[in-house]
Amino acid sequence: MKISTIDFVLVGIQLVLFGAYIFDVPSLKFQMAEEVSLVNLGLAIAGFIIILISILQLNTNLSIFPTPRKDGELVISGLFKYVRHPIYSGILMSTFFFALYSISGYRLIIFLLLVILFYFKSS
């Protein structure tokens, strides 16, 4: 399939949100029990591992654009057997739990924007 303008727009928004996630706004910090801090970090790392495994399983079918590759094949094994978009799931898992780990309301807002973006990218 041919890459459309909307594909470039969605990927551009995604890159902007990833860049914005790097920064933090100290005034939007919140309180959280220290006991759950390491659990949140562990779950963020688990999300990152899901991303890596999914990328390896896609192999040559990997594309940053939502439109499938012209020569691509539908992957239905590995994590893709259970989840249609495990990369998106891993990104959302990592960003959510890292936002909790870093007690950052700002990063939670970016996470919510990513949820909305991935809804439209996967549609």
LUMKE-640378 format. One record per residue: residue number from 1; residue in one letter; x, y, z of N, C-alpha, C, CB in turn. Coordinates in pm, whole numbers. Last residue first. Glycine has a CB too. Layout:
resi:NUM	resn:A	n.X:X	n.Y:Y	n.Z:Z	ca.X:X	ca.Y:Y	ca.Z:Z	c.X:X	c.Y:Y	c.Z:Z	cb.X:X	cb.Y:Y	cb.Z:Z
...
This chain:
resi:123	resn:S	n.X:-634	n.Y:217	n.Z:1389	ca.X:-768	ca.Y:206	ca.Z:1325	c.X:-756	c.Y:184	c.Z:1176	cb.X:-852	cb.Y:332	cb.Z:1351
resi:122	resn:S	n.X:-391	n.Y:267	n.Z:1496	ca.X:-428	ca.Y:127	ca.Z:1477	c.X:-562	c.Y:110	c.Z:1407	cb.X:-431	cb.Y:56	cb.Z:1610
resi:121	resn:K	n.X:-383	n.Y:543	n.Z:1513	ca.X:-286	ca.Y:475	ca.Z:1429	c.X:-327	c.Y:331	c.Z:1401	cb.X:-149	cb.Y:477	cb.Z:1494
resi:120	resn:F	n.X:-588	n.Y:595	n.Z:1700	ca.X:-605	ca.Y:637	ca.Z:1561	c.X:-506	c.Y:567	c.Z:1468	cb.X:-590	cb.Y:787	cb.Z:1550
resi:119	resn:Y	n.X:-471	n.Y:476	n.Z:1925	ca.X:-606	ca.Y:438	ca.Z:1885	c.X:-625	c.Y:473	c.Z:1737	cb.X:-713	cb.Y:508	cb.Z:1974
resi:118	resn:F	n.X:-234	n.Y:615	n.Z:1944	ca.X:-227	ca.Y:475	ca.Z:1903	c.X:-366	c.Y:422	c.Z:1866	cb.X:-166	cb.Y:390	cb.Z:2013
resi:117	resn:L	n.X:-337	n.Y:867	n.Z:2035	ca.X:-266	ca.Y:855	ca.Z:1907	c.X:-265	c.Y:711	c.Z:1857	cb.X:-121	cb.Y:906	cb.Z:1922
resi:116	resn:I	n.X:-442	n.Y:795	n.Z:2286	ca.X:-530	ca.Y:849	ca.Z:2182	c.X:-465	c.Y:833	c.Z:2045	cb.X:-561	cb.Y:998	cb.Z:2210
resi:115	resn:V	n.X:-205	n.Y:713	n.Z:2412	ca.X:-319	ca.Y:621	ca.Z:2402	c.X:-411	c.Y:666	c.Z:2289	cb.X:-397	cb.Y:615	cb.Z:2537
resi:114	resn:L	n.X:-57	n.Y:950	n.Z:2401	ca.X:-12	ca.Y:834	ca.Z:2323	c.X:-124	c.Y:731	c.Z:2307	cb.X:110	cb.Y:769	cb.Z:2389
resi:113	resn:L	n.X:-202	n.Y:1101	n.Z:2584	ca.X:-198	ca.Y:1145	ca.Z:2444	c.X:-150	c.Y:1032	c.Z:2352	cb.X:-106	cb.Y:1268	cb.Z:2429
resi:112	resn:L	n.X:-139	n.Y:955	n.Z:2814	ca.X:-278	ca.Y:962	ca.Z:2767	c.X:-287	c.Y:1008	c.Z:2621	cb.X:-359	cb.Y:1058	cb.Z:2856
resi:111	resn:F	n.X:141	n.Y:1009	n.Z:2826	ca.X:90	ca.Y:871	ca.Z:2812	c.X:-53	c.Y:872	c.Z:2758	cb.X:96	cb.Y:797	cb.Z:2948
resi:110	resn:I	n.X:133	n.Y:1283	n.Z:2877	ca.X:190	ca.Y:1236	ca.Z:2750	c.X:144	c.Y:1093	c.Z:2723	cb.X:346	cb.Y:1243	cb.Z:2753
resi:109	resn:I	n.X:24	n.Y:1266	n.Z:3135	ca.X:-50	ca.Y:1336	ca.Z:3030	c.X:1	c.Y:1292	c.Z:2893	cb.X:-36	cb.Y:1490	cb.Z:3046
resi:108	resn:L	n.X:231	n.Y:1136	n.Z:3265	ca.X:102	ca.Y:1069	ca.Z:3255	c.X:15	c.Y:1134	c.Z:3149	cb.X:30	cb.Y:1072	cb.Z:3391
resi:107	resn:R	n.X:426	n.Y:1333	n.Z:3252	ca.X:445	ca.Y:1212	ca.Z:3172	c.X:316	c.Y:1130	c.Z:3162	cb.X:557	cb.Y:1125	cb.Z:3232
resi:106	resn:Y	n.X:309	n.Y:1512	n.Z:3437	ca.X:335	ca.Y:1553	ca.Z:3299	c.X:350	c.Y:1431	c.Z:3209	cb.X:462	cb.Y:1640	cb.Z:3292
resi:105	resn:G	n.X:318	n.Y:1376	n.Z:3676	ca.X:188	ca.Y:1401	ca.Z:3615	c.X:202	c.Y:1441	c.Z:3469	cb.X:115	cb.Y:1509	cb.Z:3692
resi:104	resn:S	n.X:546	n.Y:1154	n.Z:3785	ca.X:533	ca.Y:1267	ca.Z:3696	c.X:393	c.Y:1275	c.Z:3634	cb.X:637	cb.Y:1259	cb.Z:3586
resi:103	resn:I	n.X:699	n.Y:960	n.Z:3931	ca.X:593	ca.Y:1041	ca.Z:3993	c.X:567	c.Y:1171	c.Z:3916	cb.X:629	cb.Y:1074	cb.Z:4138
resi:102	resn:S	n.X:850	n.Y:775	n.Z:3808	ca.X:910	ca.Y:908	ca.Z:3820	c.X:814	c.Y:1009	c.Z:3882	cb.X:955	cb.Y:958	cb.Z:3682
resi:101	resn:Y	n.X:668	n.Y:562	n.Z:3814	ca.X:798	ca.Y:550	ca.Z:3882	c.X:859	c.Y:687	c.Z:3906	cb.X:894	cb.Y:462	cb.Z:3800
resi:100	resn:L	n.X:467	n.Y:664	n.Z:3648	ca.X:440	ca.Y:639	ca.Z:3790	c.X:570	c.Y:630	c.Z:3870	cb.X:359	cb.Y:510	cb.Z:3807
resi:99	resn:A	n.X:613	n.Y:673	n.Z:3411	ca.X:553	ca.Y:797	ca.Z:3462	c.X:520	c.Y:780	c.Z:3611	cb.X:424	cb.Y:834	cb.Z:3382
resi:98	resn:F	n.X:666	n.Y:403	n.Z:3381	ca.X:778	ca.Y:492	ca.Z:3409	c.X:728	c.Y:627	c.Z:3460	cb.X:864	cb.Y:512	cb.Z:3282
resi:97	resn:F	n.X:407	n.Y:310	n.Z:3333	ca.X:473	ca.Y:271	ca.Z:3457	c.X:598	c.Y:355	c.Z:3486	cb.X:511	cb.Y:125	cb.Z:3452
resi:96	resn:F	n.X:352	n.Y:440	n.Z:3083	ca.X:264	ca.Y:453	ca.Z:3200	c.X:340	c.Y:424	c.Z:3329	cb.X:144	cb.Y:358	cb.Z:3187
resi:95	resn:T	n.X:561	n.Y:364	n.Z:2913	ca.X:542	ca.Y:506	ca.Z:2944	c.X:454	c.Y:525	c.Z:3067	cb.X:479	cb.Y:579	cb.Z:2825
resi:94	resn:S	n.X:533	n.Y:80	n.Z:2910	ca.X:657	ca.Y:145	ca.Z:2955	c.X:633	c.Y:290	c.Z:2996	cb.X:763	cb.Y:140	cb.Z:2846
resi:93	resn:M	n.X:272	n.Y:50	n.Z:2807	ca.X:308	ca.Y:-7	ca.Z:2937	c.X:431	c.Y:63	c.Z:2993	cb.X:333	cb.Y:-158	cb.Z:2924
resi:92	resn:L	n.X:299	n.Y:174	n.Z:2558	ca.X:204	ca.Y:228	ca.Z:2657	c.X:236	c.Y:176	c.Z:2797	cb.X:60	cb.Y:190	cb.Z:2619
resi:91	resn:I	n.X:491	n.Y:6	n.Z:2443	ca.X:519	ca.Y:149	ca.Z:2459	c.X:427	c.Y:208	c.Z:2565	cb.X:501	cb.Y:225	cb.Z:2325
resi:90	resn:G	n.X:351	n.Y:-238	n.Z:2445	ca.X:476	ca.Y:-224	ca.Z:2519	c.X:512	c.Y:-78	c.Z:2544	cb.X:589	cb.Y:-292	cb.Z:2445
resi:89	resn:S	n.X:140	n.Y:-175	n.Z:2271	ca.X:112	ca.Y:-216	ca.Z:2410	c.X:236	c.Y:-199	c.Z:2497	cb.X:64	cb.Y:-362	cb.Z:2414
resi:88	resn:Y	n.X:280	n.Y:-124	n.Z:2036	ca.X:203	ca.Y:-16	ca.Z:2099	c.X:175	c.Y:-49	c.Z:2246	cb.X:69	cb.Y:8	cb.Z:2023
resi:87	resn:I	n.X:376	n.Y:-385	n.Z:2003	ca.X:470	ca.Y:-273	ca.Z:2016	c.X:400	c.Y:-155	c.Z:2083	cb.X:527	cb.Y:-231	cb.Z:1877
resi:86	resn:P	n.X:148	n.Y:-547	n.Z:1976	ca.X:229	ca.Y:-557	ca.Z:2098	c.X:332	c.Y:-445	c.Z:2113	cb.X:299	cb.Y:-690	cb.Z:2101
resi:85	resn:H	n.X:-126	n.Y:-545	n.Z:1842	ca.X:-25	ca.Y:-440	ca.Z:1839	c.X:63	c.Y:-445	c.Z:1964	cb.X:-92	cb.Y:-302	cb.Z:1825
resi:84	resn:R	n.X:-272	n.Y:-779	n.Z:1889	ca.X:-255	ca.Y:-733	ca.Z:1752	c.X:-145	c.Y:-627	c.Z:1740	cb.X:-387	cb.Y:-676	cb.Z:1700
resi:83	resn:V	n.X:-178	n.Y:-1049	n.Z:2090	ca.X:-205	ca.Y:-905	ca.Z:2087	c.X:-179	c.Y:-856	c.Z:1945	cb.X:-115	cb.Y:-827	cb.Z:2191
resi:82	resn:Y	n.X:-132	n.Y:-1320	n.Z:2043	ca.X:-218	ca.Y:-1280	ca.Z:2155	c.X:-261	c.Y:-1134	c.Z:2150	cb.X:-147	cb.Y:-1305	cb.Z:2283
resi:81	resn:K	n.X:32	n.Y:-1342	n.Z:1828	ca.X:-73	ca.Y:-1442	ca.Z:1840	c.X:-176	c.Y:-1399	c.Z:1945	cb.X:-13	cb.Y:-1580	cb.Z:1878
resi:80	resn:F	n.X:229	n.Y:-1161	n.Z:1867	ca.X:123	ca.Y:-1122	ca.Z:1775	c.X:9	c.Y:-1225	c.Z:1772	cb.X:179	cb.Y:-1104	cb.Z:1634
resi:79	resn:L	n.X:417	n.Y:-1295	n.Z:2014	ca.X:328	ca.Y:-1203	ca.Z:2085	c.X:210	c.Y:-1161	c.Z:1998	cb.X:406	cb.Y:-1081	cb.Z:2130
resi:78	resn:G	n.X:408	n.Y:-1575	n.Z:1794	ca.X:474	ca.Y:-1502	ca.Z:1902	c.X:375	c.Y:-1414	c.Z:1977	cb.X:589	cb.Y:-1417	cb.Z:1847
resi:77	resn:S	n.X:220	n.Y:-1509	n.Z:1489	ca.X:288	ca.Y:-1595	ca.Z:1585	c.X:355	c.Y:-1509	c.Z:1692	cb.X:393	cb.Y:-1686	cb.Z:1514
resi:76	resn:I	n.X:129	n.Y:-1370	n.Z:1275	ca.X:29	ca.Y:-1422	ca.Z:1369	c.X:91	c.Y:-1520	c.Z:1469	cb.X:-85	cb.Y:-1491	cb.Z:1293
resi:75	resn:V	n.X:181	n.Y:-1111	n.Z:1056	ca.X:248	ca.Y:-1194	ca.Z:1155	c.X:143	c.Y:-1238	c.Z:1258	cb.X:367	cb.Y:-1118	cb.Z:1224
resi:74	resn:L	n.X:125	n.Y:-1072	n.Z:720	ca.X:61	ca.Y:-1064	ca.Z:851	c.X:129	c.Y:-1162	c.Z:946	cb.X:-90	cb.Y:-1092	cb.Z:841
resi:73	resn:E	n.X:389	n.Y:-931	n.Z:528	ca.X:303	ca.Y:-1046	ca.Z:559	c.X:247	c.Y:-1026	c.Z:699	cb.X:382	cb.Y:-1181	cb.Z:548
resi:72	resn:G	n.X:466	n.Y:-679	n.Z:278	ca.X:462	ca.Y:-734	ca.Z:413	c.X:366	c.Y:-852	c.Z:426	cb.X:422	cb.Y:-626	cb.Z:511
resi:71	resn:D	n.X:489	n.Y:-533	n.Z:51	ca.X:540	ca.Y:-670	ca.Z:44	c.X:536	c.Y:-740	c.Z:180	cb.X:683	cb.Y:-669	cb.Z:-9
resi:70	resn:K	n.X:378	n.Y:-294	n.Z:142	ca.X:327	ca.Y:-356	ca.Z:19	c.X:367	c.Y:-503	c.Z:11	cb.X:378	cb.Y:-281	cb.Z:-105
resi:69	resn:R	n.X:309	n.Y:-259	n.Z:489	ca.X:404	ca.Y:-260	ca.Z:377	c.X:343	c.Y:-337	c.Z:261	cb.X:539	cb.Y:-324	cb.Z:419
resi:68	resn:P	n.X:16	n.Y:-88	n.Z:617	ca.X:103	ca.Y:-206	ca.Z:601	c.X:195	c.Y:-194	c.Z:480	cb.X:16	cb.Y:-333	cb.Z:588
resi:67	resn:T	n.X:18	n.Y:225	n.Z:776	ca.X:-22	ca.Y:151	ca.Z:655	c.X:73	c.Y:32	c.Z:637	cb.X:-19	cb.Y:245	cb.Z:529
resi:66	resn:P	n.X:155	n.Y:340	n.Z:989	ca.X:41	ca.Y:253	ca.Z:1017	c.X:-7	c.Y:174	c.Z:895	cb.X:-72	cb.Y:334	cb.Z:1070
resi:65	resn:F	n.X:517	n.Y:328	n.Z:984	ca.X:390	ca.Y:382	ca.Z:936	c.X:275	c.Y:286	c.Z:965	cb.X:398	cb.Y:411	cb.Z:785
resi:64	resn:I	n.X:743	n.Y:200	n.Z:1046	ca.X:698	ca.Y:300	ca.Z:1143	c.X:562	c.Y:355	c.Z:1105	cb.X:799	cb.Y:413	cb.Z:1153
resi:63	resn:S	n.X:757	n.Y:-153	n.Z:1011	ca.X:743	ca.Y:-22	ca.Z:948	c.X:696	c.Y:77	c.Z:1054	cb.X:645	cb.Y:-27	cb.Z:827
resi:62	resn:L	n.X:857	n.Y:-488	n.Z:969	ca.X:854	ca.Y:-370	ca.Z:1055	c.X:847	c.Y:-242	c.Z:972	cb.X:976	cb.Y:-367	cb.Z:1146
resi:61	resn:N	n.X:898	n.Y:-716	n.Z:832	ca.X:765	ca.Y:-656	ca.Z:818	c.X:753	c.Y:-526	c.Z:898	cb.X:658	cb.Y:-754	cb.Z:863
resi:60	resn:T	n.X:1137	n.Y:-832	n.Z:896	ca.X:1134	ca.Y:-746	ca.Z:778	c.X:998	c.Y:-680	c.Z:754	cb.X:1172	cb.Y:-826	cb.Z:655
resi:59	resn:N	n.X:1052	n.Y:-861	n.Z:1228	ca.X:1162	ca.Y:-879	ca.Z:1135	c.X:1150	c.Y:-783	c.Z:1017	cb.X:1167	cb.Y:-1023	cb.Z:1086
resi:58	resn:L	n.X:866	n.Y:-911	n.Z:1425	ca.X:820	ca.Y:-853	ca.Z:1299	c.X:924	c.Y:-868	c.Z:1189	cb.X:785	cb.Y:-706	cb.Z:1317
resi:57	resn:Q	n.X:1025	n.Y:-1007	n.Z:1631	ca.X:930	ca.Y:-1098	ca.Z:1569	c.X:875	c.Y:-1044	c.Z:1437	cb.X:814	cb.Y:-1126	cb.Z:1664
resi:56	resn:L	n.X:1169	n.Y:-778	n.Z:1703	ca.X:1242	ca.Y:-893	ca.Z:1650	c.X:1147	c.Y:-990	c.Z:1578	cb.X:1316	cb.Y:-966	cb.Z:1762
resi:55	resn:I	n.X:957	n.Y:-623	n.Z:1800	ca.X:1035	ca.Y:-576	ca.Z:1686	c.X:1111	c.Y:-692	c.Z:1622	cb.X:1134	cb.Y:-465	cb.Z:1730
resi:54	resn:S	n.X:879	n.Y:-780	n.Z:2019	ca.X:786	ca.Y:-757	ca.Z:1907	c.X:859	c.Y:-711	c.Z:1783	cb.X:681	cb.Y:-654	cb.Z:1946
resi:53	resn:I	n.X:1102	n.Y:-761	n.Z:2186	ca.X:1062	ca.Y:-892	ca.Z:2134	c.X:972	c.Y:-875	c.Z:2012	cb.X:989	cb.Y:-973	cb.Z:2243
resi:52	resn:L	n.X:1097	n.Y:-480	n.Z:2240	ca.X:1211	ca.Y:-543	ca.Z:2172	c.X:1174	c.Y:-677	c.Z:2111	cb.X:1327	cb.Y:-561	cb.Z:2270
resi:51	resn:I	n.X:848	n.Y:-453	n.Z:2373	ca.X:877	ca.Y:-377	ca.Z:2251	c.X:989	c.Y:-446	c.Z:2172	cb.X:918	cb.Y:-230	cb.Z:2285
resi:50	resn:I	n.X:889	n.Y:-615	n.Z:2595	ca.X:782	ca.Y:-649	ca.Z:2500	c.X:806	c.Y:-578	c.Z:2367	cb.X:643	cb.Y:-610	cb.Z:2558
resi:49	resn:I	n.X:1087	n.Y:-464	n.Z:2720	ca.X:1121	ca.Y:-597	ca.Z:2670	c.X:1017	c.Y:-645	c.Z:2569	cb.X:1133	cb.Y:-699	cb.Z:2786
resi:48	resn:F	n.X:934	n.Y:-245	n.Z:2797	ca.X:1044	ca.Y:-225	ca.Z:2702	c.X:1086	c.Y:-359	c.Z:2640	cb.X:1165	cb.Y:-158	cb.Z:2772
resi:47	resn:G	n.X:768	n.Y:-367	n.Z:2984	ca.X:710	ca.Y:-309	ca.Z:2864	c.X:815	c.Y:-288	c.Z:2756	cb.X:643	cb.Y:-177	cb.Z:2896
resi:46	resn:A	n.X:961	n.Y:-429	n.Z:3177	ca.X:889	ca.Y:-538	ca.Z:3111	c.X:824	c.Y:-488	c.Z:2981	cb.X:781	cb.Y:-597	cb.Z:3205
resi:45	resn:I	n.X:1024	n.Y:-169	n.Z:3261	ca.X:1127	ca.Y:-249	ca.Z:3192	c.X:1062	c.Y:-366	c.Z:3118	cb.X:1232	cb.Y:-302	cb.Z:3293
resi:44	resn:A	n.X:783	n.Y:-109	n.Z:3387	ca.X:828	ca.Y:-26	ca.Z:3274	c.X:934	c.Y:-101	c.Z:3193	cb.X:885	cb.Y:109	cb.Z:3324
resi:43	resn:L	n.X:787	n.Y:-299	n.Z:3590	ca.X:684	ca.Y:-309	ca.Z:3486	c.X:719	c.Y:-223	c.Z:3364	cb.X:547	cb.Y:-267	cb.Z:3543
resi:42	resn:G	n.X:1004	n.Y:-201	n.Z:3740	ca.X:1008	ca.Y:-335	ca.Z:3682	c.X:907	c.Y:-354	c.Z:3570	cb.X:984	cb.Y:-439	cb.Z:3790
resi:41	resn:L	n.X:902	n.Y:49	n.Z:3820	ca.X:1020	ca.Y:42	ca.Z:3734	c.X:1031	c.Y:-94	c.Z:3665	cb.X:1147	cb.Y:70	cb.Z:3817
resi:40	resn:N	n.X:689	n.Y:-40	n.Z:3982	ca.X:663	ca.Y:42	ca.Z:3863	c.X:781	c.Y:39	c.Z:3767	cb.X:632	cb.Y:186	cb.Z:3903
resi:39	resn:V	n.X:837	n.Y:-170	n.Z:4179	ca.X:740	ca.Y:-246	ca.Z:4101	c.X:711	c.Y:-171	c.Z:3971	cb.X:609	cb.Y:-270	cb.Z:4181
resi:38	resn:L	n.X:976	n.Y:42	n.Z:4293	ca.X:1050	ca.Y:-60	ca.Z:4219	c.X:959	c.Y:-147	c.Z:4134	cb.X:1130	cb.Y:-147	cb.Z:4315
resi:37	resn:S	n.X:752	n.Y:184	n.Z:4409	ca.X:844	ca.Y:245	ca.Z:4313	c.X:918	c.Y:142	c.Z:4229	cb.X:943	cb.Y:333	cb.Z:4387
resi:36	resn:V	n.X:599	n.Y:97	n.Z:4612	ca.X:560	ca.Y:54	ca.Z:4477	c.X:654	c.Y:106	c.Z:4370	cb.X:418	cb.Y:100	cb.Z:4447
resi:35	resn:E	n.X:708	n.Y:214	n.Z:4839	ca.X:710	ca.Y:68	ca.Z:4826	c.X:677	c.Y:20	c.Z:4685	cb.X:612	cb.Y:7	cb.Z:4924
resi:34	resn:E	n.X:658	n.Y:483	n.Z:4843	ca.X:789	ca.Y:439	ca.Z:4794	c.X:795	c.Y:289	c.Z:4770	cb.X:896	cb.Y:480	cb.Z:4892
resi:33	resn:A	n.X:350	n.Y:608	n.Z:4729	ca.X:421	ca.Y:526	ca.Z:4826	c.X:550	c.Y:473	c.Z:4766	cb.X:332	cb.Y:409	cb.Z:4874
resi:32	resn:M	n.X:352	n.Y:934	n.Z:4591	ca.X:321	ca.Y:792	ca.Z:4578	c.X:404	c.Y:716	c.Z:4681	cb.X:350	cb.Y:741	cb.Z:4433
resi:31	resn:Q	n.X:251	n.Y:1259	n.Z:4479	ca.X:302	ca.Y:1171	ca.Z:4584	c.X:261	c.Y:1026	c.Z:4556	cb.X:250	cb.Y:1215	cb.Z:4723
resi:30	resn:F	n.X:360	n.Y:1428	n.Z:4179	ca.X:260	ca.Y:1387	ca.Z:4276	c.X:323	c.Y:1292	c.Z:4377	cb.X:139	cb.Y:1319	cb.Z:4206
resi:29	resn:K	n.X:450	n.Y:1708	n.Z:3969	ca.X:486	ca.Y:1587	ca.Z:4045	c.X:374	c.Y:1555	c.Z:4143	cb.X:622	cb.Y:1606	cb.Z:4120
resi:28	resn:L	n.X:423	n.Y:1939	n.Z:3826	ca.X:319	ca.Y:1837	ca.Z:3810	c.X:355	c.Y:1704	c.Z:3877	cb.X:293	cb.Y:1814	cb.Z:3662
resi:27	resn:S	n.X:646	n.Y:2094	n.Z:3858	ca.X:524	ca.Y:2139	ca.Z:3927	c.X:410	c.Y:2039	c.Z:3914	cb.X:481	cb.Y:2274	cb.Z:3873
resi:26	resn:P	n.X:841	n.Y:1978	n.Z:3691	ca.X:843	ca.Y:1952	ca.Z:3835	c.X:715	c.Y:1993	c.Z:3908	cb.X:959	cb.Y:2024	cb.Z:3896
resi:25	resn:V	n.X:800	n.Y:1822	n.Z:3404	ca.X:755	ca.Y:1948	ca.Z:3463	c.X:745	c.Y:1925	c.Z:3614	cb.X:617	cb.Y:1997	cb.Z:3402
resi:24	resn:D	n.X:1042	n.Y:1681	n.Z:3181	ca.X:950	ca.Y:1670	ca.Z:3294	c.X:914	c.Y:1810	c.Z:3343	cb.X:1011	cb.Y:1585	cb.Z:3408
resi:23	resn:F	n.X:1132	n.Y:1511	n.Z:2871	ca.X:1136	ca.Y:1621	ca.Z:2967	c.X:1035	c.Y:1597	c.Z:3079	cb.X:1108	cb.Y:1755	cb.Z:2896
resi:22	resn:I	n.X:1061	n.Y:1291	n.Z:2723	ca.X:1196	ca.Y:1295	ca.Z:2782	c.X:1202	c.Y:1401	c.Z:2892	cb.X:1301	cb.Y:1325	cb.Z:2673
resi:21	resn:Y	n.X:819	n.Y:1344	n.Z:2607	ca.X:822	ca.Y:1254	ca.Z:2722	c.X:956	c.Y:1259	c.Z:2795	cb.X:792	cb.Y:1111	cb.Z:2678
resi:20	resn:A	n.X:876	n.Y:1488	n.Z:2380	ca.X:820	ca.Y:1560	ca.Z:2495	c.X:827	c.Y:1475	c.Z:2622	cb.X:675	cb.Y:1601	cb.Z:2468
resi:19	resn:G	n.X:958	n.Y:1280	n.Z:2211	ca.X:1052	ca.Y:1385	ca.Z:2251	c.X:1005	c.Y:1459	c.Z:2374	cb.X:1074	cb.Y:1483	cb.Z:2137
resi:18	resn:F	n.X:715	n.Y:1144	n.Z:2187	ca.X:831	ca.Y:1075	ca.Z:2244	c.X:935	c.Y:1177	c.Z:2292	cb.X:894	cb.Y:979	cb.Z:2139
resi:17	resn:L	n.X:565	n.Y:1347	n.Z:2061	ca.X:527	ca.Y:1301	ca.Z:2195	c.X:641	c.Y:1225	c.Z:2263	cb.X:403	cb.Y:1211	cb.Z:2187
resi:16	resn:V	n.X:704	n.Y:1365	n.Z:1818	ca.X:696	ca.Y:1483	ca.Z:1906	c.X:661	c.Y:1440	c.Z:2048	cb.X:590	cb.Y:1584	cb.Z:1852
resi:15	resn:L	n.X:656	n.Y:1108	n.Z:1718	ca.X:793	ca.Y:1149	ca.Z:1748	c.X:796	c.Y:1271	c.Z:1840	cb.X:869	cb.Y:1180	cb.Z:1619
resi:14	resn:Q	n.X:375	n.Y:1121	n.Z:1684	ca.X:435	ca.Y:1023	ca.Z:1773	c.X:577	c.Y:1064	c.Z:1813	cb.X:436	cb.Y:884	cb.Z:1707
resi:13	resn:I	n.X:355	n.Y:1317	n.Z:1489	ca.X:297	ca.Y:1342	ca.Z:1622	c.X:359	c.Y:1247	c.Z:1724	cb.X:143	cb.Y:1327	cb.Z:1620
resi:12	resn:G	n.X:478	n.Y:1173	n.Z:1279	ca.X:534	ca.Y:1299	ca.Z:1328	c.X:484	c.Y:1333	c.Z:1466	cb.X:502	cb.Y:1412	cb.Z:1232
resi:11	resn:V	n.X:296	n.Y:965	n.Z:1244	ca.X:433	ca.Y:933	ca.Z:1288	c.X:501	c.Y:1058	c.Z:1342	cb.X:515	cb.Y:872	cb.Z:1171
resi:10	resn:L	n.X:75	n.Y:1118	n.Z:1156	ca.X:66	ca.Y:1036	ca.Z:1278	c.X:205	c.Y:1000	c.Z:1332	cb.X:-12	cb.Y:908	cb.Z:1250
resi:9	resn:V	n.X:182	n.Y:1233	n.Z:919	ca.X:133	ca.Y:1318	ca.Z:1029	c.X:130	c.Y:1240	c.Z:1159	cb.X:-8	cb.Y:1373	cb.Z:996
resi:8	resn:F	n.X:235	n.Y:1008	n.Z:761	ca.X:345	ca.Y:1096	ca.Z:802	c.X:304	c.Y:1185	c.Z:920	cb.X:390	cb.Y:1183	cb.Z:684
resi:7	resn:D	n.X:-28	n.Y:913	n.Z:733	ca.X:76	ca.Y:828	ca.Z:793	c.X:191	c.Y:914	c.Z:844	cb.X:128	cb.Y:725	cb.Z:690
resi:6	resn:I	n.X:-148	n.Y:1120	n.Z:594	ca.X:-190	ca.Y:1098	ca.Z:732	c.X:-90	c.Y:1008	c.Z:805	cb.X:-331	cb.Y:1035	cb.Z:736
resi:5	resn:T	n.X:-35	n.Y:1086	n.Z:342	ca.X:1	ca.Y:1204	ca.Z:421	c.X:-34	c.Y:1183	c.Z:567	cb.X:-70	cb.Y:1328	cb.Z:368
resi:4	resn:S	n.X:48	n.Y:735	n.Z:296	ca.X:-32	ca.Y:855	ca.Z:276	c.X:19	c.Y:969	c.Z:365	cb.X:-180	cb.Y:827	cb.Z:307
resi:3	resn:I	n.X:213	n.Y:489	n.Z:114	ca.X:217	ca.Y:570	ca.Z:235	c.X:143	c.Y:701	c.Z:209	cb.X:365	cb.Y:597	cb.Z:281
resi:2	resn:K	n.X:34	n.Y:229	n.Z:-50	ca.X:108	ca.Y:354	ca.Z:-59	c.X:99	c.Y:432	c.Z:72	cb.X:56	cb.Y:439	cb.Z:-176
resi:1	resn:M	n.X:83	n.Y:-118	n.Z:0	ca.X:0	ca.Y:0	ca.Z:0	c.X:89	c.Y:125	c.Z:0	cb.X:-95	cb.Y:-1	cb.Z:121
